[in-house]
Amino acid sequence: MAYKITEECISCGACEPECPNQAISEGDSTYVIDPAKCTECVGAHDAPKCAEVCPVDAPKPDPAHKETREVLQARYNKLHGK
């Protein structure tokens, strides 16, 4: 399941450099996560780094993008040429 950044985001930018897939970018009023690039850090870390570093707990699982660990791993591999 890809993550999304909720309206609690304070636009601090702590999450953006932590994403191994460069899925996070600055939006109009908050940061946003591209679900086509989000792998919940599968393939790179044990847990989603954006959620770990966020001071206001804004990154949350996006129920609109439910995916298996295998799908997330395959996406990570494709994004990183593995």
N, C-alpha and C positions, 0 to 999 in steps of 0.2 A: 504494500500500500504506500503510495507516494505520500509525502508530507505536504502540508500547506501551512502558510503563516497566517494566523488569525489577526483580527483587528486589535489585539492586545499589543501588537508590535509597536515599539517606540522608535523604530528606524535607527538603532544604534550601530548596526552593521557588523555586529560580532559574529553573526552566522555566515556571512558571505565567504570569507576566506577559509572557513572550516570545511566547506563542501568539496569533497574529492571529485565531484562531477561538474562543477561550475554550474549547478542548477539554480543557484540563488542569485537574484539580481535586485537592484533597487527599483521599486515601482513608484507610482505617483505619490502615495502617502505612506506605504509600508514596503518592506521587502517582499518578494514573491519567489515561489519555487516552481520551476518548470517540471511538471509531472513526467514529461518524456525523458528527463535526465535524472530524476530522483530515484535512487535505489535504496533509500533508508540507510545508506552507507554500507549495505551488503557488498562484500568484496573488498572493502577498505577498512572498516572499523567494526567493533562489536555492537555499537549502538549509534543511532543518528546523532552526529556531532552538532548539528544545528540546535537540536533540543537540549543537548548538554550545556552549550555555552550561552544560551538565551537567558538574559536576566529576568524576563517576564513570562517565560514559558509559552511563547507565542507559536512555535512550530508544533503542529499536532498531526496525527495520522489523518489522511483525507479519505473518508469512506467512499468517495466517488471514484477512487483509484485503487481498488483492492487487487493485490497481486501476490503470487506465491513467492517464497524465497528463491525458488529456481528461476522464476521470471526476472526477479530483481538482479540475481547473479548474472544471468545472460545479458541483461541490459548493461550492467557494469562492464562485463567483458567486451561487449560491442563498443561502448564508449571509450574504452582504453586499449582497443586493438588487441585483445587477448583471444 
